[in-house]
Amino acid sequence: MSGFLIRILHVDDDRALLDLGKHFLDRSGDLSVDTALSGKIAVQMLRQNRYDAIVSDQNMPGCKGVELLRHVRRTDPDIPFLFFSEEMNEEVVLDALTAGADFFLPKGIQVRPQFIQLGHAIRESVMRRRAEKEQDNLSSVLRLKEAAVRSSVCAIALCDIDGRILHANPASLALWGYADEEEVIGKSAWEFVLSPELDAAAIPELLREKTWSGQAVCRRKDGSGFEARVYVNIMLAESGAPLGFVASVTDLSRQRHARSKLESYIREVRFVSEKAAEMADLPLEGDVYGFIADALSRLVPTGAIVIASSVRNDTTVTVEAVRGPEIYISEIEKVIGRPLQGLTVNSTIEGVNAAVTSSFSELDSISTLTFGQMPPEVCKALEKLPFMGSFLGTGLLWKGRAIGVAAIIFPPGNAAPVNIDLLDLFIRHCSAVLQQRQAERVLLGGSAFVPFE
């Protein structure tokens, strides 16, 4: 107990005994005693001070020792509570121990030996409680560490001193292609490395170096390989003896793929920003719908068809620009019997507003794409064309009114692009520019719309 000062509250209605106890216990150097002449005073002192142990008599006026014990246990289940009493009735002793007492020591005639015994009992109780608390803390720390390893997105494996796997977290199992940790427990770590070729002979050097990092080609369960960055460190006991190894693995191919996606996204954001600025500078006589269709074509997969249309008087929708493979556009025009560019459909305000949304969303049919104005047999013929897959559509809206429509037709098997948010961002820029151009035309005394040429 060296280095720890144990604070004790000694409760007894015998002042002389309290003074003797304080004299003998304080002089030991590691015990510090406060005294209370009753259970009521003890309760007040416990509210104001923090103690490492409580020593109490049983028979005290106003508050029995067991009553004080029960009061203490309601607020502190761990503090050592020792009875130092002349009361040795078996029923009372059993009641006290059941209520949570740590020791029940008898008062004796010989003063010095009894306080030596009491001091030993106090130290033992406090040491035991501290050891239990440290064990609980250690267990909590170990559980937290285990949870951290298990929840880590980094692939981590623990190996014994011979390189056999003891534990692999879920991230490492997923990386190697395993579903159950039991499939890898006990296997040699070398089985998961294709190159450089390693075996148990590498362990002595690793023990000397304490750590290793480098690139390797790792092996998945199906035999395929992947490039990885590997970090290996030795786990040591408190004595310094090696316990095993902890290894973390990073899939470089996945990392490169993520970096490539991020760089692609950044390029697309920059493209949208640049095109929005260019569109705002287009002259009023410029082909703004052609500009919109060209820009959208850069943001969708190869083989997709982009259609940009104007909306006049809230009801008349005219295809102003079409971009996509010429052979696909030609097949569409054969079915409808006229050029796609310049095609006009007349709907109602309600029909247009019901069909367009403020962001790109999937459309269920060609009929929806044409606001229900295309003959059903023509719609069915178009949907049977081999390059017709899914459809996306959105409105170019300004203050709730549709001033244009953008649609994208994807070939079969080509999922809609992931970067819908970029498409929506560009369309919002387009809506603002179209509204600005219409306002400028009105100010110049002309029509808000320029007929398709």
C-alpha positions as CSV (number, residue, x, y, z in Angstrom):
1,M,0.0,0.0,0.0
2,S,3.1,2.2,-0.2
3,G,2.3,5.5,-1.8
4,F,-1.4,5.5,-0.9
5,L,-3.0,7.3,2.0
6,I,-6.1,5.5,3.2
7,R,-8.8,7.9,4.6
8,I,-11.0,6.2,7.2
9,L,-14.2,7.3,8.9
10,H,-14.5,5.6,12.3
11,V,-18.0,5.7,13.8
12,D,-18.6,4.9,17.5
13,D,-20.4,6.4,20.4
14,D,-17.4,5.8,22.7
15,R,-15.2,9.0,22.4
16,A,-12.3,7.3,24.3
17,L,-12.2,4.4,21.8
18,L,-12.3,6.8,18.9
19,D,-9.3,8.7,20.3
20,L,-7.4,5.5,20.9
21,G,-8.2,4.2,17.4
22,K,-7.1,7.5,15.8
23,H,-3.8,7.5,17.8
24,F,-2.9,3.9,16.9
25,L,-4.0,4.0,13.2
26,D,-2.7,7.5,12.3
27,R,0.8,6.6,13.5
28,S,1.1,3.8,10.9
29,G,1.7,6.5,8.3
30,D,-0.6,5.1,5.6
31,L,-3.9,5.6,7.5
32,S,-5.7,8.8,8.2
33,V,-8.7,8.7,10.5
34,D,-11.7,11.0,10.9
35,T,-14.2,10.2,13.7
36,A,-18.0,10.5,14.2
37,L,-19.8,9.9,17.5
38,S,-23.1,8.8,15.8
39,G,-24.5,7.4,12.6
40,K,-26.3,10.7,12.0
41,I,-23.0,12.6,12.2
42,A,-21.4,10.0,10.0
43,V,-24.0,10.5,7.3
44,Q,-23.3,14.2,7.3
45,M,-19.5,13.7,7.0
46,L,-20.0,11.2,4.2
47,R,-21.8,13.9,2.2
48,Q,-19.0,16.3,2.7
49,N,-15.9,14.1,2.4
50,R,-14.6,11.2,0.4
51,Y,-13.4,8.1,2.3
52,D,-11.6,4.9,1.4
53,A,-13.2,2.8,4.2
54,I,-15.7,3.0,7.0
55,V,-15.3,1.4,10.4
56,S,-18.4,1.3,12.6
57,D,-19.7,0.0,15.9
58,Q,-23.0,-1.9,15.9
59,N,-24.7,-0.7,19.0
60,M,-25.1,3.1,18.9
61,P,-28.1,5.2,20.0
62,G,-30.3,6.5,17.3
63,C,-28.7,4.6,14.5
64,K,-27.4,1.0,14.5
65,G,-24.3,0.1,12.6
66,V,-26.3,-2.1,10.2
67,E,-28.7,0.8,9.5
68,L,-25.7,3.0,8.6
69,L,-24.3,0.2,6.4
70,R,-27.6,0.0,4.5
71,H,-27.6,3.8,4.0
72,V,-24.1,3.7,2.7
73,R,-24.7,0.8,0.3
74,R,-27.6,2.7,-1.3
75,T,-25.2,5.3,-2.6
76,D,-21.9,3.5,-2.7
77,P,-21.8,-0.3,-3.2
78,D,-18.0,-0.5,-3.3
79,I,-16.6,1.3,-0.3
80,P,-15.2,-1.2,2.3
81,F,-17.3,-1.2,5.5
82,L,-15.9,-2.9,8.6
83,F,-17.7,-3.6,11.9
84,F,-15.6,-3.1,15.0
85,S,-18.0,-4.0,17.8
86,E,-18.6,-5.9,21.0
87,E,-21.8,-7.2,19.4
88,M,-21.0,-10.7,18.3
89,N,-24.5,-12.1,18.1
90,E,-24.6,-14.6,15.2
91,E,-27.8,-13.2,13.8
92,V,-26.4,-9.6,13.8
93,V,-23.2,-10.7,12.2
94,L,-25.0,-12.6,9.5
95,D,-27.3,-9.6,8.9
96,A,-24.3,-7.3,8.6
97,L,-22.5,-9.5,6.2
98,T,-25.6,-10.0,4.1
99,A,-26.1,-6.2,3.9
100,G,-22.6,-5.9,2.4
101,A,-20.1,-5.7,5.3
102,D,-16.5,-6.6,4.5
103,F,-15.3,-7.6,8.0
104,F,-16.8,-8.1,11.5
105,L,-14.1,-7.7,14.1
106,P,-14.6,-8.0,17.9
107,K,-13.4,-5.3,20.3
108,G,-10.9,-6.8,22.7
109,I,-9.3,-6.0,26.1
110,Q,-5.8,-5.6,24.7
111,V,-5.8,-2.2,22.9
112,R,-2.7,-2.4,20.7
113,P,-3.2,-5.9,19.2
114,Q,-6.9,-5.2,18.3
115,F,-6.0,-2.0,16.5
116,I,-3.2,-3.7,14.6
117,Q,-5.7,-6.4,13.6
118,L,-8.2,-3.6,12.6
119,G,-5.5,-1.8,10.5
120,H,-4.7,-5.1,8.7
121,A,-8.3,-5.7,7.9
122,I,-8.7,-2.1,6.6
123,R,-5.7,-2.4,4.3
124,E,-6.9,-5.8,3.1
125,S,-10.4,-4.5,2.3
126,V,-9.1,-1.4,0.5
127,M,-6.5,-3.4,-1.5
128,R,-9.1,-5.9,-2.5
129,R,-11.6,-3.3,-3.6
130,R,-8.9,-1.3,-5.5
131,A,-7.8,-4.5,-7.2
132,E,-11.4,-5.3,-8.2
133,K,-11.8,-1.8,-9.5
134,E,-8.6,-2.0,-11.5
135,Q,-9.6,-5.3,-12.9
136,D,-13.0,-3.9,-13.9
137,N,-11.2,-0.9,-15.5
138,L,-8.8,-3.2,-17.3
139,S,-11.7,-5.3,-18.5
140,S,-13.5,-2.2,-19.8
141,V,-10.3,-1.0,-21.5
142,L,-9.8,-4.4,-23.1
143,R,-13.5,-4.5,-24.3
144,L,-13.1,-1.0,-25.7
145,K,-9.9,-2.0,-27.5
146,E,-11.6,-5.1,-28.9
147,A,-14.6,-3.0,-30.0
148,A,-12.3,-0.5,-31.7
149,V,-10.5,-3.3,-33.6
150,R,-13.7,-4.9,-34.6
151,S,-15.3,-1.7,-35.7
152,S,-12.2,-0.4,-37.5
153,V,-12.6,0.1,-41.3
154,C,-8.9,-0.9,-41.5
155,A,-8.1,-4.6,-41.9
156,I,-6.4,-5.8,-38.7
157,A,-5.2,-9.2,-37.7
158,L,-3.5,-10.5,-34.5
159,C,-1.0,-13.3,-34.7
160,D,0.9,-15.4,-32.2
161,I,4.6,-15.5,-31.9
162,D,4.7,-18.2,-34.6
163,G,2.7,-16.1,-37.1
164,R,-0.6,-18.0,-36.7
165,I,-3.7,-15.9,-36.8
166,L,-5.5,-15.4,-33.5
167,H,-8.0,-12.8,-34.5
168,A,-9.1,-11.1,-37.7
169,N,-11.5,-8.2,-37.6
170,P,-14.5,-7.9,-40.0
171,A,-12.7,-5.5,-42.2
172,S,-9.9,-7.9,-42.8
173,L,-12.3,-10.8,-43.4
174,A,-14.1,-8.8,-46.0
175,L,-10.8,-7.8,-47.7
176,W,-9.7,-11.4,-47.9
177,G,-13.1,-12.7,-49.0
178,Y,-14.0,-14.7,-45.9
179,A,-17.4,-14.8,-44.2
180,D,-16.4,-16.3,-40.9
181,E,-13.4,-15.7,-38.6
182,E,-13.2,-19.4,-37.9
183,E,-12.0,-19.9,-41.5
184,V,-8.8,-18.0,-40.8
185,I,-8.1,-18.7,-37.1
186,G,-4.9,-20.8,-36.8
187,K,-3.7,-20.3,-40.3
188,S,-0.3,-19.0,-41.0
189,A,-0.1,-15.3,-42.0
190,W,2.2,-16.3,-44.9
191,E,-0.8,-18.1,-46.5
192,F,-2.3,-14.7,-47.2
193,V,0.7,-13.3,-49.0
194,L,1.6,-14.0,-52.6
195,S,4.7,-11.9,-52.8
196,P,7.2,-11.3,-51.5
197,E,7.5,-14.9,-50.5
198,L,7.6,-15.2,-46.7
199,D,7.8,-18.0,-44.2
200,A,8.5,-18.5,-40.5
201,A,12.2,-17.8,-41.1
202,A,11.3,-14.1,-41.3
203,I,10.1,-14.1,-37.7
204,P,13.5,-13.7,-36.0
205,E,14.4,-10.7,-38.1
206,L,11.0,-9.2,-37.4
207,L,11.6,-9.7,-33.6
208,R,14.8,-7.8,-33.9
209,E,13.4,-5.0,-36.0
210,K,10.2,-4.7,-33.9
211,T,8.2,-3.4,-36.9
212,W,7.9,-3.8,-40.6
213,S,6.1,-1.9,-43.4
214,G,6.0,-2.3,-47.1
215,Q,4.0,-3.3,-50.1
216,A,2.9,-6.8,-50.8
217,V,0.6,-8.8,-53.1
218,C,-2.0,-10.4,-50.8
219,R,-4.1,-13.5,-51.6
220,R,-7.9,-13.6,-51.3
221,K,-9.9,-16.7,-50.5
222,D,-10.6,-17.3,-54.2
223,G,-6.9,-17.2,-55.0
224,S,-6.9,-13.7,-56.6
225,G,-4.3,-11.2,-55.5
226,F,-4.4,-7.5,-54.7
227,E,-1.8,-4.9,-54.0
228,A,-1.6,-3.9,-50.4
229,R,0.3,-1.7,-48.0
230,V,1.1,-3.9,-44.9
231,Y,2.2,-2.7,-41.4
232,V,3.4,-5.2,-38.8
233,N,4.3,-4.5,-35.2
234,I,5.3,-6.7,-32.3
235,M,3.0,-6.9,-29.3
236,L,5.0,-7.0,-26.0
237,A,4.2,-8.1,-22.5
238,E,4.9,-5.8,-19.6
239,S,8.1,-7.8,-19.0
240,G,9.2,-6.9,-22.6
241,A,8.8,-10.5,-23.9
242,P,7.1,-10.7,-27.3
243,L,3.5,-11.9,-27.3
244,G,2.8,-11.9,-31.0
245,F,2.2,-9.5,-33.9
246,V,-0.5,-7.1,-35.0
247,A,-0.8,-6.5,-38.8
248,S,-2.9,-3.9,-40.6
249,V,-3.5,-4.1,-44.4
250,T,-4.7,-1.4,-46.8
251,D,-6.0,-2.4,-50.2
252,L,-4.0,-0.1,-52.6
253,S,-6.1,-0.9,-55.6
254,R,-9.3,0.1,-53.8
255,Q,-7.5,3.2,-52.5
256,R,-6.5,4.1,-56.1
257,H,-10.0,3.5,-57.3
258,A,-11.4,5.8,-54.6
259,R,-8.8,8.5,-55.4
260,S,-9.7,8.2,-59.1
261,K,-13.4,8.6,-58.4
262,L,-12.7,11.6,-56.3
263,E,-10.6,13.2,-59.0
264,S,-13.3,12.4,-61.5
265,Y,-15.9,14.1,-59.4
266,I,-13.7,17.2,-58.9
267,R,-13.2,17.4,-62.7
268,E,-17.0,17.2,-63.2
269,V,-17.7,19.9,-60.6
270,R,-15.2,22.1,-62.3
271,F,-16.7,21.4,-65.7
272,V,-20.2,22.3,-64.4
273,S,-18.9,25.5,-62.9
274,E,-17.1,26.5,-66.1
275,K,-20.1,25.6,-68.3
276,A,-22.5,27.6,-66.1
277,A,-20.2,30.7,-66.5
278,E,-19.9,30.2,-70.3
279,M,-23.7,29.8,-70.7
280,A,-24.3,33.0,-68.8
281,D,-22.1,34.8,-71.4
282,L,-23.9,33.4,-74.5
283,P,-25.4,36.1,-76.7
284,L,-29.2,36.2,-76.9
285,E,-29.1,34.8,-80.5
286,G,-26.9,31.9,-79.3
287,D,-28.1,28.3,-79.3
288,V,-28.6,28.0,-75.5
289,Y,-30.5,24.7,-75.7
290,G,-27.7,23.2,-77.9
291,F,-25.2,24.4,-75.3
292,I,-27.2,22.7,-72.5
293,A,-27.5,19.4,-74.5
294,D,-23.7,19.4,-75.2
295,A,-22.8,20.0,-71.6
296,L,-25.2,17.3,-70.3
297,S,-23.7,14.8,-72.9
298,R,-20.4,15.2,-71.2
299,L,-21.9,14.2,-67.8
300,V,-23.7,11.0,-68.9
301,P,-22.4,7.6,-70.1
302,T,-21.5,6.9,-73.6
303,G,-24.5,5.8,-75.7
304,A,-27.0,8.0,-73.9
305,I,-29.3,10.3,-75.7
306,V,-29.8,13.9,-74.3
307,I,-32.9,15.9,-75.3
308,A,-33.3,19.6,-74.3
309,S,-36.7,21.2,-74.9
310,S,-38.3,24.6,-74.4
311,V,-41.7,25.2,-72.8
312,R,-43.7,28.1,-74.1
313,N,-46.9,29.5,-72.6
314,D,-46.7,26.8,-69.9
315,T,-48.1,24.2,-72.4
316,T,-46.1,23.9,-75.6
317,V,-43.0,21.7,-75.4
318,T,-40.6,21.8,-78.3
319,V,-37.5,19.7,-78.8
320,E,-34.7,22.3,-79.3
321,A,-31.6,20.1,-79.2
322,V,-30.7,16.4,-79.4
323,R,-27.3,14.8,-78.7
324,G,-26.4,11.1,-78.9
325,P,-25.3,8.4,-81.4
326,E,-26.6,9.4,-84.8
327,I,-27.7,5.8,-85.6
328,Y,-30.0,5.9,-82.5
329,I,-31.5,9.2,-83.3
330,S,-32.1,8.1,-86.9
331,E,-34.0,5.0,-85.7
332,I,-36.2,7.2,-83.4
333,E,-37.0,9.5,-86.3
334,K,-38.0,6.6,-88.5
335,V,-40.6,5.5,-85.9
336,I,-42.1,9.0,-85.3
337,G,-41.9,9.8,-89.0
338,R,-40.2,13.2,-88.7
339,P,-37.0,14.8,-87.3
340,L,-36.8,14.7,-83.5
341,Q,-35.3,18.2,-83.3
342,G,-38.2,20.6,-83.7
343,L,-40.8,18.0,-82.6
344,T,-43.6,19.9,-80.7
345,V,-46.3,18.5,-78.3
346,N,-49.1,20.5,-76.8
347,S,-50.2,19.6,-73.3
348,T,-51.9,21.4,-70.5
349,I,-50.4,23.4,-67.6
350,E,-51.4,20.6,-65.3
351,G,-50.0,18.0,-67.6
352,V,-46.6,19.7,-67.9
353,N,-46.4,20.4,-64.2
354,A,-47.3,16.8,-63.3
355,A,-44.6,15.4,-65.6
356,V,-41.6,17.6,-64.6
357,T,-39.9,17.7,-61.3
358,S,-37.2,19.9,-59.8
359,S,-34.5,17.2,-60.0
360,F,-33.7,14.4,-62.3
361,S,-36.0,11.4,-61.6
362,E,-36.7,8.1,-63.4
363,L,-39.6,8.1,-65.9
364,D,-41.7,5.0,-66.4
365,S,-42.4,5.3,-70.1
366,I,-42.0,7.2,-73.4
367,S,-45.6,8.3,-72.9
368,T,-44.5,10.2,-69.7
369,L,-41.5,11.6,-71.5
370,T,-43.9,13.1,-74.2
371,F,-46.5,14.3,-71.7
372,G,-49.0,11.7,-72.9
373,Q,-49.3,13.4,-76.3
374,M,-47.6,10.7,-78.4
375,P,-49.9,8.0,-79.9
376,P,-49.7,4.8,-77.8
377,E,-48.6,2.7,-80.8
378,V,-45.7,5.0,-81.5
379,C,-44.7,4.9,-77.8
380,K,-44.7,1.1,-77.8
381,A,-42.7,1.0,-81.0
382,L,-40.1,3.4,-79.5
383,E,-39.8,1.4,-76.3
384,K,-39.0,-1.8,-78.4
385,L,-36.0,-0.2,-80.0
386,P,-32.9,-2.2,-78.8
387,F,-31.1,0.9,-77.5
388,M,-34.0,2.1,-75.3
389,G,-33.3,1.5,-71.6
390,S,-34.2,3.7,-68.7
391,F,-35.3,7.3,-68.8
392,L,-34.5,10.3,-66.7
393,G,-36.3,13.7,-66.8
394,T,-36.4,17.0,-65.1
395,G,-37.9,20.4,-65.5
396,L,-35.9,23.7,-65.9
397,L,-38.0,25.5,-63.4
398,W,-38.1,29.1,-62.3
399,K,-40.4,30.0,-59.3
400,G,-42.4,26.9,-59.9
401,R,-42.9,27.4,-63.6
402,A,-41.4,25.1,-66.3
403,I,-39.4,27.1,-68.8
404,G,-37.7,24.0,-70.2
405,V,-37.3,20.3,-70.0
406,A,-34.2,18.0,-70.1
407,A,-34.4,14.3,-70.7
408,I,-31.8,11.5,-70.9
409,I,-32.4,8.1,-72.5
410,F,-29.9,5.4,-71.3
411,P,-29.1,2.2,-73.3
412,P,-30.2,-1.1,-71.6
413,G,-27.9,-2.3,-68.9
414,N,-26.5,1.2,-68.4
415,A,-27.5,2.3,-64.9
416,A,-28.4,5.9,-64.4
417,P,-25.2,8.0,-63.5
418,V,-24.3,8.1,-59.8
419,N,-23.6,11.9,-60.0
420,I,-27.3,12.9,-60.2
421,D,-26.4,15.8,-57.9
422,L,-24.1,17.2,-60.6
423,L,-26.8,17.0,-63.2
424,D,-29.2,18.8,-60.9
425,L,-26.6,21.4,-60.1
426,F,-26.1,22.1,-63.8
427,I,-29.8,22.2,-64.5
428,R,-30.4,24.8,-61.7
429,H,-27.8,27.0,-63.4
430,C,-29.5,26.5,-66.7
431,S,-32.9,27.5,-65.3
432,A,-31.5,30.7,-63.9
433,V,-29.8,31.6,-67.2
434,L,-32.9,30.8,-69.3
435,Q,-35.0,33.0,-67.0
436,Q,-32.4,35.8,-67.3
437,R,-32.4,35.5,-71.1
438,Q,-36.2,35.7,-71.3
439,A,-36.2,38.8,-69.1
440,E,-33.6,40.4,-71.3
441,R,-35.7,39.8,-74.4
442,V,-38.7,41.3,-72.8
443,L,-36.7,44.4,-71.8
444,L,-35.5,44.7,-75.4
445,G,-39.1,44.7,-76.6
446,G,-39.1,41.3,-78.1
447,S,-40.7,37.9,-77.4
448,A,-39.6,35.9,-74.4
449,F,-39.1,33.0,-76.7
450,V,-37.1,32.7,-79.9
451,P,-38.7,30.2,-82.3
452,F,-36.7,27.1,-83.2
453,E,-34.9,27.5,-86.5
